[in-house]
Amino acid sequence: MHAGREWNVQPVSEAQALKAYLCPGCGLEVAPGVAHLVAWRADGVLGDAADLAGRRHWHTHCWRLGAR
Ligand SMILES: [Zn+2]
């Protein structure tokens, strides 16, 4: 559970982190080569494909702090 919703969360290792992403938690960049998390909704009404397209990359600590 996160922010009252069900989420699928997968860790992204340093070796897998090849691109920079914008963390929705703090609005700062998740730099390439930094281990982090990718999360997507598990309860989306539009189906799994739409949920996967809406994946977000989070700093691990930002995910733990929680979304707002
Ligand atoms: Zn962050």
N, CA, C, O and the ligand as a Tripos MOL2 file, in Angstrom:
@<TRIPOS>MOLECULE
protein
  273   271    69     0     0
PROTEIN
NO_CHARGES

@<TRIPOS>ATOM
      1 N           0.8490   -1.1950    0.0000 N.3       1 MET1
      2 CA          0.0000    0.0000    0.0000 C.3       1 MET1
      3 C           0.8830    1.2430    0.0000 C.2       1 MET1
      4 O           1.9160    1.2930    0.6670 O.2       1 MET1
      5 N           0.4510    2.2450   -0.7650 N.am      2 HIS2
      6 CA          1.1860    3.4900   -0.8170 C.3       2 HIS2
      7 C           0.1930    4.5640   -1.1960 C.2       2 HIS2
      8 O          -0.4780    4.4570   -2.2230 O.2       2 HIS2
      9 N           0.0910    5.5920   -0.3830 N.am      3 ALA3
     10 CA         -0.8400    6.6820   -0.6490 C.3       3 ALA3
     11 C          -2.2450    6.1460   -0.8660 C.2       3 ALA3
     12 O          -2.9890    6.6630   -1.6990 O.2       3 ALA3
     13 N          -2.6040    5.1230   -0.1300 N.am      4 GLY4
     14 CA         -3.9550    4.6070   -0.1910 C.3       4 GLY4
     15 C          -4.2520    3.7530   -1.4030 C.2       4 GLY4
     16 O          -5.4040    3.3810   -1.6270 O.2       4 GLY4
     17 N          -3.2330    3.4310   -2.1950 N.am      5 ARG5
     18 CA         -3.4620    2.6350   -3.3880 C.3       5 ARG5
     19 C          -2.5330    1.4460   -3.4180 C.2       5 ARG5
     20 O          -1.5080    1.4010   -2.7380 O.2       5 ARG5
     21 N          -2.9280    0.4810   -4.2330 N.am      6 GLU6
     22 CA         -2.0670   -0.6690   -4.4520 C.3       6 GLU6
     23 C          -1.0720   -0.3620   -5.5620 C.2       6 GLU6
     24 O          -1.4330    0.1630   -6.6150 O.2       6 GLU6
     25 N           0.1780   -0.6950   -5.3070 N.am      7 TRP7
     26 CA          1.2230   -0.4530   -6.2980 C.3       7 TRP7
     27 C           2.0570   -1.7100   -6.4910 C.2       7 TRP7
     28 O           2.2920   -2.4740   -5.5550 O.2       7 TRP7
     29 N           2.4900   -1.9010   -7.7090 N.am      8 ASN8
     30 CA          3.5550   -2.8520   -7.9830 C.3       8 ASN8
     31 C           4.8660   -2.0930   -7.9050 C.2       8 ASN8
     32 O           5.0050   -1.0220   -8.4950 O.2       8 ASN8
     33 N           5.8140   -2.6370   -7.1890 N.am      9 VAL9
     34 CA          7.0990   -1.9700   -7.0090 C.3       9 VAL9
     35 C           8.2070   -2.9390   -7.3560 C.2       9 VAL9
     36 O           8.2250   -4.0760   -6.8840 O.2       9 VAL9
     37 N           9.1210   -2.4870   -8.1750 N.am     10 GLN10
     38 CA         10.2710   -3.3140   -8.5130 C.3      10 GLN10
     39 C          11.5470   -2.5310   -8.3100 C.2      10 GLN10
     40 O          11.6290   -1.3640   -8.6930 O.2      10 GLN10
     41 N          12.5480   -3.1600   -7.7090 N.am     11 PRO11
     42 CA         13.8340   -2.4870   -7.5670 C.3      11 PRO11
     43 C          14.5620   -2.4390   -8.9060 C.2      11 PRO11
     44 O          14.4840   -3.3720   -9.7060 O.2      11 PRO11
     45 N          15.2640   -1.3460   -9.1330 N.am     12 VAL12
     46 CA         16.1180   -1.1940  -10.3100 C.3      12 VAL12
     47 C          17.5530   -1.0940   -9.8080 C.2      12 VAL12
     48 O          17.8950   -0.1920   -9.0430 O.2      12 VAL12
     49 N          18.3800   -2.0260  -10.2440 N.am     13 SER13
     50 CA         19.7610   -2.0480   -9.7500 C.3      13 SER13
     51 C          20.5940   -0.9690  -10.4310 C.2      13 SER13
     52 O          20.1760   -0.3740  -11.4250 O.2      13 SER13
     53 N          21.7690   -0.7300   -9.8810 N.am     14 GLU14
     54 CA         22.6690    0.2610  -10.4740 C.3      14 GLU14
     55 C          22.9550   -0.0650  -11.9350 C.2      14 GLU14
     56 O          22.9900    0.8270  -12.7820 O.2      14 GLU14
     57 N          23.1600   -1.3570  -12.2260 N.am     15 ALA15
     58 CA         23.4970   -1.7680  -13.5900 C.3      15 ALA15
     59 C          22.3190   -1.5700  -14.5350 C.2      15 ALA15
     60 O          22.5100   -1.3580  -15.7320 O.2      15 ALA15
     61 N          21.0890   -1.6400  -13.9950 N.am     16 GLN16
     62 CA         19.8980   -1.4960  -14.8380 C.3      16 GLN16
     63 C          19.5150   -0.0410  -15.0400 C.2      16 GLN16
     64 O          18.7310    0.2720  -15.9360 O.2      16 GLN16
     65 N          20.0450    0.8370  -14.2360 N.am     17 ALA17
     66 CA         19.6610    2.2460  -14.2970 C.3      17 ALA17
     67 C          20.5100    2.9530  -15.3440 C.2      17 ALA17
     68 O          21.5680    3.5050  -15.0410 O.2      17 ALA17
     69 N          20.0240    2.9240  -16.5880 N.am     18 LEU18
     70 CA         20.8080    3.4490  -17.7000 C.3      18 LEU18
     71 C          20.3920    4.8580  -18.0970 C.2      18 LEU18
     72 O          21.1250    5.5490  -18.8040 O.2      18 LEU18
     73 N          19.2290    5.2820  -17.6480 N.am     19 LYS19
     74 CA         18.7060    6.5840  -18.0340 C.3      19 LYS19
     75 C          18.4040    7.4150  -16.8080 C.2      19 LYS19
     76 O          18.3040    6.8960  -15.6960 O.2      19 LYS19
     77 N          18.2590    8.7050  -17.0210 N.am     20 ALA20
     78 CA         17.8380    9.6010  -15.9510 C.3      20 ALA20
     79 C          16.3160    9.6940  -15.9550 C.2      20 ALA20
     80 O          15.6870    9.7450  -17.0120 O.2      20 ALA20
     81 N          15.7470    9.7140  -14.7830 N.am     21 TYR21
     82 CA         14.3040    9.8380  -14.6430 C.3      21 TYR21
     83 C          14.0020   10.9610  -13.6700 C.2      21 TYR21
     84 O          14.8630   11.3790  -12.8950 O.2      21 TYR21
     85 N          12.7660   11.4450  -13.7180 N.am     22 LEU22
     86 CA         12.3490   12.4650  -12.7700 C.3      22 LEU22
     87 C          11.5620   11.7940  -11.6550 C.2      22 LEU22
     88 O          10.5410   11.1500  -11.8970 O.2      22 LEU22
     89 N          12.0410   11.9500  -10.4540 N.am     23 CYS23
     90 CA         11.3820   11.3420   -9.3080 C.3      23 CYS23
     91 C          10.1410   12.1510   -8.9470 C.2      23 CYS23
     92 O          10.2490   13.3490   -8.6860 O.2      23 CYS23
     93 N           8.9600   11.5240   -8.9260 N.am     24 PRO24
     94 CA          7.7380   12.2590   -8.5760 C.3      24 PRO24
     95 C           7.6660   12.6210   -7.0910 C.2      24 PRO24
     96 O           6.8290   13.4250   -6.6820 O.2      24 PRO24
     97 N           8.5400   12.0300   -6.2990 N.am     25 GLY25
     98 CA          8.5100   12.3070   -4.8690 C.3      25 GLY25
     99 C           9.1070   13.6630   -4.5400 C.2      25 GLY25
    100 O           8.5340   14.4340   -3.7700 O.2      25 GLY25
    101 N          10.2760   13.9550   -5.1370 N.am     26 CYS26
    102 CA         10.9840   15.1870   -4.7950 C.3      26 CYS26
    103 C          11.1520   16.1000   -5.9940 C.2      26 CYS26
    104 O          11.5920   17.2400   -5.8410 O.2      26 CYS26
    105 N          10.8070   15.6200   -7.2010 N.am     27 GLY27
    106 CA         10.9200   16.4450   -8.3890 C.3      27 GLY27
    107 C          12.3350   16.5740   -8.9130 C.2      27 GLY27
    108 O          12.5920   17.3450   -9.8380 O.2      27 GLY27
    109 N          13.2530   15.8210   -8.3260 N.am     28 LEU28
    110 CA         14.6460   15.8620   -8.7630 C.3      28 LEU28
    111 C          14.9620   14.6400   -9.6120 C.2      28 LEU28
    112 O          14.1990   13.6750   -9.6530 O.2      28 LEU28
    113 N          16.1020   14.7020  -10.2850 N.am     29 GLU29
    114 CA         16.4950   13.6480  -11.1960 C.3      29 GLU29
    115 C          16.9890   12.4120  -10.4460 C.2      29 GLU29
    116 O          17.7080   12.5090   -9.4510 O.2      29 GLU29
    117 N          16.5790   11.2370  -10.9570 N.am     30 VAL30
    118 CA         17.1910    9.9780  -10.5420 C.3      30 VAL30
    119 C          18.3070    9.7300  -11.5410 C.2      30 VAL30
    120 O          18.0420    9.3780  -12.6910 O.2      30 VAL30
    121 N          19.5370    9.9070  -11.1240 N.am     31 ALA31
    122 CA         20.6690    9.8680  -12.0480 C.3      31 ALA31
    123 C          20.9240    8.4490  -12.5460 C.2      31 ALA31
    124 O          20.6440    7.4810  -11.8400 O.2      31 ALA31
    125 N          21.4560    8.3240  -13.7670 N.am     32 PRO32
    126 CA         21.8380    6.9920  -14.2580 C.3      32 PRO32
    127 C          22.8800    6.3640  -13.3390 C.2      32 PRO32
    128 O          23.7520    7.0560  -12.8130 O.2      32 PRO32
    129 N          22.7860    5.0640  -13.1510 N.am     33 GLY33
    130 CA         23.7380    4.3570  -12.3190 C.3      33 GLY33
    131 C          23.3860    4.3750  -10.8440 C.2      33 GLY33
    132 O          24.1460    3.8770  -10.0130 O.2      33 GLY33
    133 N          22.2300    4.9500  -10.5140 N.am     34 VAL34
    134 CA         21.7810    4.9810   -9.1210 C.3      34 VAL34
    135 C          20.6470    3.9740   -8.9520 C.2      34 VAL34
    136 O          19.6340    4.0470   -9.6470 O.2      34 VAL34
    137 N          20.8210    3.0480   -8.0370 N.am     35 ALA35
    138 CA         19.7690    2.0760   -7.7530 C.3      35 ALA35
    139 C          18.5470    2.8070   -7.2260 C.2      35 ALA35
    140 O          18.6630    3.7000   -6.3870 O.2      35 ALA35
    141 N          17.3670    2.4210   -7.7250 N.am     36 HIS36
    142 CA         16.1300    3.0870   -7.2980 C.3      36 HIS36
    143 C          14.9640    2.1150   -7.4430 C.2      36 HIS36
    144 O          15.1760    0.9080   -7.5630 O.2      36 HIS36
    145 N          13.7560    2.6200   -7.4330 N.am     37 LEU37
    146 CA         12.5660    1.7840   -7.5450 C.3      37 LEU37
    147 C          11.7150    2.2570   -8.7010 C.2      37 LEU37
    148 O          11.6720    3.4470   -9.0150 O.2      37 LEU37
    149 N          11.0410    1.3160   -9.3260 N.am     38 VAL38
    150 CA         10.0260    1.6830  -10.3110 C.3      38 VAL38
    151 C           8.6910    1.1710   -9.7800 C.2      38 VAL38
    152 O           8.5890    0.0360   -9.3140 O.2      38 VAL38
    153 N           7.6700    2.0240   -9.8560 N.am     39 ALA39
    154 CA          6.3670    1.6740   -9.3040 C.3      39 ALA39
    155 C           5.2740    1.9920  -10.3120 C.2      39 ALA39
    156 O           5.3470    2.9820  -11.0390 O.2      39 ALA39
    157 N           4.2710    1.1430  -10.3420 N.am     40 TRP40
    158 CA          3.0990    1.4170  -11.1730 C.3      40 TRP40
    159 C           1.8770    0.8650  -10.4630 C.2      40 TRP40
    160 O           1.9590   -0.0540   -9.6490 O.2      40 TRP40
    161 N           0.7580    1.4490  -10.7960 N.am     41 ARG41
    162 CA         -0.4720    1.0970  -10.0920 C.3      41 ARG41
    163 C          -0.8750   -0.3370  -10.3630 C.2      41 ARG41
    164 O          -0.7500   -0.8320  -11.4830 O.2      41 ARG41
    165 N          -1.3540   -0.9900   -9.3400 N.am     42 ALA42
    166 CA         -1.8280   -2.3620   -9.4790 C.3      42 ALA42
    167 C          -3.3380   -2.4120   -9.6290 C.2      42 ALA42
    168 O          -3.9010   -3.4800   -9.8680 O.2      42 ALA42
    169 N          -4.0060   -1.2650   -9.4910 N.am     43 ASP43
    170 CA         -5.4680   -1.2510   -9.4760 C.3      43 ASP43
    171 C          -6.0460   -0.3460  -10.5620 C.2      43 ASP43
    172 O          -7.1910    0.0980  -10.4710 O.2      43 ASP43
    173 N          -5.2380   -0.0780  -11.5920 N.am     44 GLY44
    174 CA         -5.6930    0.8340  -12.6360 C.3      44 GLY44
    175 C          -6.8940    0.2840  -13.3860 C.2      44 GLY44
    176 O          -6.9540   -0.9050  -13.6990 O.2      44 GLY44
    177 N          -7.8530    1.1640  -13.6740 N.am     45 VAL45
    178 CA         -9.0670    0.7270  -14.3520 C.3      45 VAL45
    179 C          -8.8420    0.5830  -15.8530 C.2      45 VAL45
    180 O          -9.6720    0.0060  -16.5550 O.2      45 VAL45
    181 N          -7.7260    1.1050  -16.3420 N.am     46 LEU46
    182 CA         -7.4670    1.0490  -17.7840 C.3      46 LEU46
    183 C          -6.6970   -0.2020  -18.1830 C.2      46 LEU46
    184 O          -6.4260   -0.4180  -19.3640 O.2      46 LEU46
    185 N          -6.3470   -1.0200  -17.2050 N.am     47 GLY47
    186 CA         -5.6820   -2.2700  -17.5380 C.3      47 GLY47
    187 C          -4.1760   -2.2110  -17.3410 C.2      47 GLY47
    188 O          -3.5930   -1.1490  -17.1240 O.2      47 GLY47
    189 N          -3.5680   -3.3890  -17.4250 N.am     48 ASP48
    190 CA         -2.1460   -3.4990  -17.1110 C.3      48 ASP48
    191 C          -1.2690   -2.6890  -18.0620 C.2      48 ASP48
    192 O          -0.2740   -2.0970  -17.6430 O.2      48 ASP48
    193 N          -1.6460   -2.6630  -19.3560 N.am     49 ALA49
    194 CA         -0.8000   -1.9540  -20.3180 C.3      49 ALA49
    195 C          -0.7200   -0.4750  -19.9770 C.2      49 ALA49
    196 O           0.3530    0.1260  -20.0250 O.2      49 ALA49
    197 N          -1.8710    0.1120  -19.6310 N.am     50 ALA50
    198 CA         -1.8870    1.5250  -19.2740 C.3      50 ALA50
    199 C          -1.1130    1.7540  -17.9810 C.2      50 ALA50
    200 O          -0.4160    2.7580  -17.8330 O.2      50 ALA50
    201 N          -1.2390    0.8340  -17.0700 N.am     51 ASP51
    202 CA         -0.5070    0.9730  -15.8130 C.3      51 ASP51
    203 C           0.9930    0.9340  -16.0520 C.2      51 ASP51
    204 O           1.7440    1.7110  -15.4650 O.2      51 ASP51
    205 N           1.4220    0.0250  -16.9160 N.am     52 LEU52
    206 CA          2.8540   -0.0820  -17.2000 C.3      52 LEU52
    207 C           3.3690    1.1780  -17.8820 C.2      52 LEU52
    208 O           4.4880    1.6210  -17.6270 O.2      52 LEU52
    209 N           2.5350    1.7530  -18.7580 N.am     53 ALA53
    210 CA          2.9360    2.9840  -19.4360 C.3      53 ALA53
    211 C           3.0590    4.1280  -18.4430 C.2      53 ALA53
    212 O           3.7660    5.1030  -18.6970 O.2      53 ALA53
    213 N           2.3720    4.0100  -17.3140 N.am     54 GLY54
    214 CA          2.4070    5.0690  -16.3210 C.3      54 GLY54
    215 C           3.3960    4.8120  -15.2090 C.2      54 GLY54
    216 O           3.2930    5.3930  -14.1290 O.2      54 GLY54
    217 N           4.3590    3.9410  -15.4720 N.am     55 ARG55
    218 CA          5.3640    3.6570  -14.4410 C.3      55 ARG55
    219 C           6.1130    4.9210  -14.0510 C.2      55 ARG55
    220 O           6.3130    5.8270  -14.8600 O.2      55 ARG55
    221 N           6.5150    4.9550  -12.8030 N.am     56 ARG56
    222 CA          7.2940    6.0840  -12.3060 C.3      56 ARG56
    223 C           8.5350    5.5710  -11.5910 C.2      56 ARG56
    224 O           8.5110    4.5730  -10.8720 O.2      56 ARG56
    225 N           9.6030    6.2900  -11.8190 N.am     57 HIS57
    226 CA         10.8650    5.9200  -11.1600 C.3      57 HIS57
    227 C          11.0690    6.8170   -9.9550 C.2      57 HIS57
    228 O          10.9910    8.0420  -10.0460 O.2      57 HIS57
    229 N          11.3300    6.1900   -8.8410 N.am     58 TRP58
    230 CA         11.4390    6.8910   -7.5610 C.3      58 TRP58
    231 C          12.8140    6.6600   -6.9510 C.2      58 TRP58
    232 O          13.3900    5.5780   -7.0740 O.2      58 TRP58
    233 N          13.3360    7.7020   -6.2860 N.am     59 HIS59
    234 CA         14.4340    7.4470   -5.3590 C.3      59 HIS59
    235 C          13.9140    6.4980   -4.2900 C.2      59 HIS59
    236 O          12.7630    6.6040   -3.8660 O.2      59 HIS59
    237 N          14.7430    5.5900   -3.8630 N.am     60 THR60
    238 CA         14.3070    4.6340   -2.8510 C.3      60 THR60
    239 C          13.8380    5.3490   -1.5850 C.2      60 THR60
    240 O          12.8320    4.9670   -0.9880 O.2      60 THR60
    241 N          14.5740    6.3940   -1.1750 N.am     61 HIS61
    242 CA         14.1860    7.0700    0.0680 C.3      61 HIS61
    243 C          12.8950    7.8590   -0.1220 C.2      61 HIS61
    244 O          12.1000    7.9790    0.8110 O.2      61 HIS61
    245 N          12.6780    8.4020   -1.3280 N.am     62 CYS62
    246 CA         11.4340    9.1460   -1.5560 C.3      62 CYS62
    247 C          10.2310    8.2300   -1.5180 C.2      62 CYS62
    248 O           9.1750    8.5940   -0.9990 O.2      62 CYS62
    249 N          10.3940    7.0390   -2.0720 N.am     63 TRP63
    250 CA          9.2880    6.0780   -2.0260 C.3      63 TRP63
    251 C           8.9580    5.7280   -0.5860 C.2      63 TRP63
    252 O           7.7890    5.6290   -0.2140 O.2      63 TRP63
    253 N           9.9870    5.5440    0.2180 N.am     64 ARG64
    254 CA          9.7500    5.1910    1.6220 C.3      64 ARG64
    255 C           9.0670    6.3290    2.3690 C.2      64 ARG64
    256 O           8.2620    6.0900    3.2700 O.2      64 ARG64
    257 N           9.3880    7.5660    1.9960 N.am     65 LEU65
    258 CA          8.7530    8.7050    2.6650 C.3      65 LEU65
    259 C           7.2860    8.8190    2.2900 C.2      65 LEU65
    260 O           6.4750    9.3160    3.0720 O.2      65 LEU65
    261 N           6.9410    8.3500    1.0750 N.am     66 GLY66
    262 CA          5.5550    8.3640    0.6840 C.3      66 GLY66
    263 C           5.2040    9.4930   -0.2620 C.2      66 GLY66
    264 O           5.7840   10.5770   -0.2060 O.2      66 GLY66
    265 N           4.2440    9.2210   -1.1330 N.am     67 ALA67
    266 CA          3.8120   10.2110   -2.1090 C.3      67 ALA67
    267 C           2.8030   11.1610   -1.5050 C.2      67 ALA67
    268 O           2.1580   10.8560   -0.5020 O.2      67 ALA67
    269 N           2.6760   12.3180   -2.1320 N.am     68 ARG68
    270 CA          1.6770   13.2580   -1.6900 C.3      68 ARG68
    271 C           0.8200   13.6930   -2.8450 C.2      68 ARG68
    272 O          -0.0940   14.4980   -2.6670 O.2      68 ARG68
    273 ZN         13.1950   11.6830   -5.1060 Zn       69 ZN69
@<TRIPOS>BOND
     1     1     2 1
     2     2     3 1
     3     3     4 2
     4     3     5 am
     5     5     6 1
     6     6     7 1
     7     7     8 2
     8     7     9 am
     9     9    10 1
    10    10    11 1
    11    11    12 2
    12    11    13 am
    13    13    14 1
    14    14    15 1
    15    15    16 2
    16    15    17 am
    17    17    18 1
    18    18    19 1
    19    19    20 2
    20    19    21 am
    21    21    22 1
    22    22    23 1
    23    23    24 2
    24    23    25 am
    25    25    26 1
    26    26    27 1
    27    27    28 2
    28    27    29 am
    29    29    30 1
    30    30    31 1
    31    31    32 2
    32    31    33 am
    33    33    34 1
    34    34    35 1
    35    35    36 2
    36    35    37 am
    37    37    38 1
    38    38    39 1
    39    39    40 2
    40    39    41 am
    41    41    42 1
    42    42    43 1
    43    43    44 2
    44    43    45 am
    45    45    46 1
    46    46    47 1
    47    47    48 2
    48    47    49 am
    49    49    50 1
    50    50    51 1
    51    51    52 2
    52    51    53 am
    53    53    54 1
    54    54    55 1
    55    55    56 2
    56    55    57 am
    57    57    58 1
    58    58    59 1
    59    59    60 2
    60    59    61 am
    61    61    62 1
    62    62    63 1
    63    63    64 2
    64    63    65 am
    65    65    66 1
    66    66    67 1
    67    67    68 2
    68    67    69 am
    69    69    70 1
    70    70    71 1
    71    71    72 2
    72    71    73 am
    73    73    74 1
    74    74    75 1
    75    75    76 2
    76    75    77 am
    77    77    78 1
    78    78    79 1
    79    79    80 2
    80    79    81 am
    81    81    82 1
    82    82    83 1
    83    83    84 2
    84    83    85 am
    85    85    86 1
    86    86    87 1
    87    87    88 2
    88    87    89 am
    89    89    90 1
    90    90    91 1
    91    91    92 2
    92    91    93 am
    93    93    94 1
    94    94    95 1
    95    95    96 2
    96    95    97 am
    97    97    98 1
    98    98    99 1
    99    99   100 2
   100    99   101 am
   101   101   102 1
   102   102   103 1
   103   103   104 2
   104   103   105 am
   105   105   106 1
   106   106   107 1
   107   107   108 2
   108   107   109 am
   109   109   110 1
   110   110   111 1
   111   111   112 2
   112   111   113 am
   113   113   114 1
   114   114   115 1
   115   115   116 2
   116   115   117 am
   117   117   118 1
   118   118   119 1
   119   119   120 2
   120   119   121 am
   121   121   122 1
   122   122   123 1
   123   123   124 2
   124   123   125 am
   125   125   126 1
   126   126   127 1
   127   127   128 2
   128   127   129 am
   129   129   130 1
   130   130   131 1
   131   131   132 2
   132   131   133 am
   133   133   134 1
   134   134   135 1
   135   135   136 2
   136   135   137 am
   137   137   138 1
   138   138   139 1
   139   139   140 2
   140   139   141 am
   141   141   142 1
   142   142   143 1
   143   143   144 2
   144   143   145 am
   145   145   146 1
   146   146   147 1
   147   147   148 2
   148   147   149 am
   149   149   150 1
   150   150   151 1
   151   151   152 2
   152   151   153 am
   153   153   154 1
   154   154   155 1
   155   155   156 2
   156   155   157 am
   157   157   158 1
   158   158   159 1
   159   159   160 2
   160   159   161 am
   161   161   162 1
   162   162   163 1
   163   163   164 2
   164   163   165 am
   165   165   166 1
   166   166   167 1
   167   167   168 2
   168   167   169 am
   169   169   170 1
   170   170   171 1
   171   171   172 2
   172   171   173 am
   173   173   174 1
   174   174   175 1
   175   175   176 2
   176   175   177 am
   177   177   178 1
   178   178   179 1
   179   179   180 2
   180   179   181 am
   181   181   182 1
   182   182   183 1
   183   183   184 2
   184   183   185 am
   185   185   186 1
   186   186   187 1
   187   187   188 2
   188   187   189 am
   189   189   190 1
   190   190   191 1
   191   191   192 2
   192   191   193 am
   193   193   194 1
   194   194   195 1
   195   195   196 2
   196   195   197 am
   197   197   198 1
   198   198   199 1
   199   199   200 2
   200   199   201 am
   201   201   202 1
   202   202   203 1
   203   203   204 2
   204   203   205 am
   205   205   206 1
   206   206   207 1
   207   207   208 2
   208   207   209 am
   209   209   210 1
   210   210   211 1
   211   211   212 2
   212   211   213 am
   213   213   214 1
   214   214   215 1
   215   215   216 2
   216   215   217 am
   217   217   218 1
   218   218   219 1
   219   219   220 2
   220   219   221 am
   221   221   222 1
   222   222   223 1
   223   223   224 2
   224   223   225 am
   225   225   226 1
   226   226   227 1
   227   227   228 2
   228   227   229 am
   229   229   230 1
   230   230   231 1
   231   231   232 2
   232   231   233 am
   233   233   234 1
   234   234   235 1
   235   235   236 2
   236   235   237 am
   237   237   238 1
   238   238   239 1
   239   239   240 2
   240   239   241 am
   241   241   242 1
   242   242   243 1
   243   243   244 2
   244   243   245 am
   245   245   246 1
   246   246   247 1
   247   247   248 2
   248   247   249 am
   249   249   250 1
   250   250   251 1
   251   251   252 2
   252   251   253 am
   253   253   254 1
   254   254   255 1
   255   255   256 2
   256   255   257 am
   257   257   258 1
   258   258   259 1
   259   259   260 2
   260   259   261 am
   261   261   262 1
   262   262   263 1
   263   263   264 2
   264   263   265 am
   265   265   266 1
   266   266   267 1
   267   267   268 2
   268   267   269 am
   269   269   270 1
   270   270   271 1
   271   271   272 2
@<TRIPOS>SUBSTRUCTURE
     1 MET1         2 RESIDUE 1 A MET
     2 HIS2         6 RESIDUE 1 A HIS
     3 ALA3        10 RESIDUE 1 A ALA
     4 GLY4        14 RESIDUE 1 A GLY
     5 ARG5        18 RESIDUE 1 A ARG
     6 GLU6        22 RESIDUE 1 A GLU
     7 TRP7        26 RESIDUE 1 A TRP
     8 ASN8        30 RESIDUE 1 A ASN
     9 VAL9        34 RESIDUE 1 A VAL
    10 GLN10       38 RESIDUE 1 A GLN
    11 PRO11       42 RESIDUE 1 A PRO
    12 VAL12       46 RESIDUE 1 A VAL
    13 SER13       50 RESIDUE 1 A SER
    14 GLU14       54 RESIDUE 1 A GLU
    15 ALA15       58 RESIDUE 1 A ALA
    16 GLN16       62 RESIDUE 1 A GLN
    17 ALA17       66 RESIDUE 1 A ALA
    18 LEU18       70 RESIDUE 1 A LEU
    19 LYS19       74 RESIDUE 1 A LYS
    20 ALA20       78 RESIDUE 1 A ALA
    21 TYR21       82 RESIDUE 1 A TYR
    22 LEU22       86 RESIDUE 1 A LEU
    23 CYS23       90 RESIDUE 1 A CYS
    24 PRO24       94 RESIDUE 1 A PRO
    25 GLY25       98 RESIDUE 1 A GLY
    26 CYS26      102 RESIDUE 1 A CYS
    27 GLY27      106 RESIDUE 1 A GLY
    28 LEU28      110 RESIDUE 1 A LEU
    29 GLU29      114 RESIDUE 1 A GLU
    30 VAL30      118 RESIDUE 1 A VAL
    31 ALA31      122 RESIDUE 1 A ALA
    32 PRO32      126 RESIDUE 1 A PRO
    33 GLY33      130 RESIDUE 1 A GLY
    34 VAL34      134 RESIDUE 1 A VAL
    35 ALA35      138 RESIDUE 1 A ALA
    36 HIS36      142 RESIDUE 1 A HIS
    37 LEU37      146 RESIDUE 1 A LEU
    38 VAL38      150 RESIDUE 1 A VAL
    39 ALA39      154 RESIDUE 1 A ALA
    40 TRP40      158 RESIDUE 1 A TRP
    41 ARG41      162 RESIDUE 1 A ARG
    42 ALA42      166 RESIDUE 1 A ALA
    43 ASP43      170 RESIDUE 1 A ASP
    44 GLY44      174 RESIDUE 1 A GLY
    45 VAL45      178 RESIDUE 1 A VAL
    46 LEU46      182 RESIDUE 1 A LEU
    47 GLY47      186 RESIDUE 1 A GLY
    48 ASP48      190 RESIDUE 1 A ASP
    49 ALA49      194 RESIDUE 1 A ALA
    50 ALA50      198 RESIDUE 1 A ALA
    51 ASP51      202 RESIDUE 1 A ASP
    52 LEU52      206 RESIDUE 1 A LEU
    53 ALA53      210 RESIDUE 1 A ALA
    54 GLY54      214 RESIDUE 1 A GLY
    55 ARG55      218 RESIDUE 1 A ARG
    56 ARG56      222 RESIDUE 1 A ARG
    57 HIS57      226 RESIDUE 1 A HIS
    58 TRP58      230 RESIDUE 1 A TRP
    59 HIS59      234 RESIDUE 1 A HIS
    60 THR60      238 RESIDUE 1 A THR
    61 HIS61      242 RESIDUE 1 A HIS
    62 CYS62      246 RESIDUE 1 A CYS
    63 TRP63      250 RESIDUE 1 A TRP
    64 ARG64      254 RESIDUE 1 A ARG
    65 LEU65      258 RESIDUE 1 A LEU
    66 GLY66      262 RESIDUE 1 A GLY
    67 ALA67      266 RESIDUE 1 A ALA
    68 ARG68      270 RESIDUE 1 A ARG
    69 ZN69       273 GROUP 0 **** ****
